[in-house]
Amino acid sequence: MTVAESKSLKEGSRVYWRGDANDSGRITETSWDAVTIAWDNGQVATVHHGDMREIERAPARRGAR
């Protein structure tokens, strides 16, 4: 997603790594420069808006592993 799309995310929004429906998480915090994602696999990551290129708002495919 773009920087503008990332900045528009709200807490609770679901996101997907590379559009993979099996690799998703929820936005738990937003700030002026980053979002925090609680991934379904238990990991938590803070990702800057400019580094969200591989994260998508909707799943593009299922079972792509």
N, C-alpha and C positions, 0 to 999 in steps of 0.2 A: 504494500500500500504506500501511498505517497505521504509526505510530511503533513499535508493538509488533512488527509483522511485520518491519519494517526492522531492528530490534535483534536479531531472531532469525536474520538472514542469516549464513551462514558463508562463509569464503573458498572460492572455486570455484563458488558458487551462480550460476546464470544468471539474468539479469533482462532485461526488455523495456521499452522506452520506449513508453508508451501501449498496451502489449499487442501491438505490431507485431513479428511474428516476423522481419522483415527488419531490425530496429533493436534489436540485442541486445548484451549484454556480460556480463562475469563480474566478480564481486566479488573484488578482490585484497587488500583490507585492511578490517578492521573496527575501530572504536573505540567508546568510550562515547557519542560524539556524532555519528558519521558513518560512512559506508562509502566506499571508493574503488572506482570501477567502471572497468574497462578495456573500453571499447566496441570492438566489432568493426571500426569504421571508423578505429581508431587513436587516437582521443581518450581521454584519461583524465580522470575527474572525481571530485572528492570531494563527496559530497552528504550534508547533514545529515539525520538521521532524520526530522525534521519536514517536510522538503522532498521526500519520496519519493512524493507523491500520484500523480504521473504515471508512476511506475515500477511494473511488475508482475512477479510471479514466474513467470508462465506466459503464453505467447502467446495472445492472444485472437483474432487474425485474421492471415491471410497476405496479402501484397501490397496493403496498404491505402494505399500511397503515391499 
